[in-house]
Amino acid sequence: MFLKHFAAAFSVLLLAGTLAAQEKDQPMKFGMVIHGGAGTIERRNMTAANEEAHRAGLEQALRTGYDVLKKGGASLDAVEAAIHVLEDNPLFNAGKGAVFTHEGTNELDSSIMDGRTLKAGAVAGLRHIRNPISLARLVMERSPHVMLAGEGAEAFA
């Protein structure tokens, strides 16, 4: 269960530095920072294999978003793509790997913001949406609201 409380206390900036070093032939005009959710795993409770799996998952998410930016894609597309990777990976406290509530269900939350326009979208208490980040973006782009929750958010999907 401790894996479900994982926060990317790992050196995410080290991962970003690794990607930047691999792309030395092209100057970087952007950056990405990610995290793997709320909670912590104490180092004494993590095996080398678990640590490597978490690092690989973080690097995959970072690489996915980075590739969108490298190809000239929009920052919101990069964020959404990176978060999809985390939401689809059971190691992280997002989407598929979310911590269970006291009742034994998952209730997922997500939010996104466009720094240029300051528009934001958020969703909370989702139970049947695979990638909450996409619904949060939909709320931002196609509704007059900033946040939708529960059944209303799922009906909007």
Secondary structure, DSSP 8 states (H G I E B T S, - for coil): -GGGG----S-HHHHHHHHHHHTTTS-----------SS---GGG--HHHHHHHHHHHHHHHHHHHHHHHTT--HHHHHHHHHHHHHT-TTSSSGGG----TTS---EEEEEE-TTT--EEEEEEESS-S-HHHHHHHHHHHSS-SEEEHHHHHHH-
